[in-house]
Amino acid sequence: MGEETKFVKMKWKWLPPWNMPSDPVQAVFWFLRWLLQVLVRYFYIPILAGVGYEAYLNGVVGLLGTLLVGLLVWAGLVFLLGVANVTTGFSQVYTEIHRLNQNPHTFSNFTRPAPEEENTVEGSVITDLDEERRKRRQEI
């Protein structure tokens, strides 16, 4: 319709991005999650190798048994990765909420309503600038 449609081909990445945080505690959990992603992505290779080996040694029974066990282990790894992704998301949301609560100037306090501002402040005098200017003009 007059506009040129661009087709973007997704580039396949062999490994997940390596964005390890500098904090050592966070780095350990980040690395475990990264390793879990790699295992889930490439676990079919040891499954196929094990199925081939067991099929060679034990025939159909070895093939089916190894395939079943391999797929169950893979499903367990996928489940663990899903739990890790959900907990990482919760952790990031909690950290962001905590950061926003620490600095009230960037975001209004959403846990408690802000108290209404009063015109008087205890221990000090609030002056009206327009009134002060009028007094100075009258003195001149």
N, C-alpha and C positions, 0 to 999 in steps of 0.2 A: 504494500500500500504506500509506495513511495519511499519508505524507510528500508534500509538494507538490514536484513536480519543477520546477526552474527551468531554463529554456532561456536560455543566454547567447549572444547573437549577437556574433560577433567583429566588432570595429570595423575597417574598412579604413583603413589609414594610407597616405597618399599617398607619404610619404617615410619612410625608416628613422629611428629616433630619433637625435637630435642630442646625443650624450653625449661630446663631444670632451674628451680628457684635457688637463691643464694643461701637461704636459711637452711641449716643442716637438718633440722627435724622435718621441715616440709620437703626437703630434697629426698629423704628416705621414702616417705609416702608417695611422692611423685614418681620416684624410680620404680617402686613396686607396682604402681598403676600402669606405668609405661611398659614394664615387663609383661604384665598381664595382657595388655593390648597386643603386644607382639606374639605372645603365646596363643591368644585367641585367633589372631590373623593367620598364623602358620601351623596350627596344631594338626591340620589335615595331613601334613607331610608324614609325621611319625605314625599317624593312624594308618595311612596307606602302606607304609613300609611294614608295619606290624601285621596288617591284614595279609599282605603278600607273603611274608615269612611264615605266618601261622597256616595259611592256606597251603603252602608248599609242604609244611611238616604234617599237618593234621587234616587236610582236606577241607570240606565244606563246614564241618563243625568248628574248626579253628578259625576259618574265615568269618563265620557268623558271630562266634563268641568274641573275637578280637574287635570286630566292627561294633558290636553292641557296647562293649566296655569302653572303647575309644570314643564313641559318640556320647556316652554318659559322662565321661570325664570332660569332654569338650563342652557339653551343656553346663556342667558345673563351673567351668572356667568362664563361660559366657554369663552365667548368673552372678558370679563373683565380680566380674567386670561391671555388670549393671548396678550392683550394690555399691561398688566403688565410685561409679559415675554419679549416682544419686547422692551419696554422702559428700562427695566433692562439691556438688551443686549446693547442698544445704550449708556446707562450711563456707562457701564463697558468699552466699546470701547473708549468713550470720555475721561474717567479717565485715561486709559492707554496711549492714545495719549498725553494728557496733561503731564503725568508723564515723558514720553519719551522726550517731548520738554523741560522740566525743567532741565534734566540732559543730556547735549549734548555729554558727553563722552561715554555714553552707547549706543547711537544710533545717527546716523548722522541726522542733521537737514533736514527734508524732506519737509519743507514748503518753505525754501529759500536755494538756492545753497550757499555753503560755499565759502567765498572769497578766491582767490588764494593767497597762501603764498608768501611773498616777502623775499628776502634774507637780507634785511636791516630792522632793527627795530629802530624807532625814539627814540633818547635819549640814545642809548646804542651801544656798539661795539660788533659785533659778531666775535669771533676769530676762526680760523681754528686750531684744535688740532694737526693735523699732522705738520702744519707749526711751531707751538710752540715747538713741540718735536725736530724738526730739528734744531731750533735755540739753544735749550739747549744742544744738542749734539755737536754743533759746538763750544759752549763756553767751554766745558770740554776738 
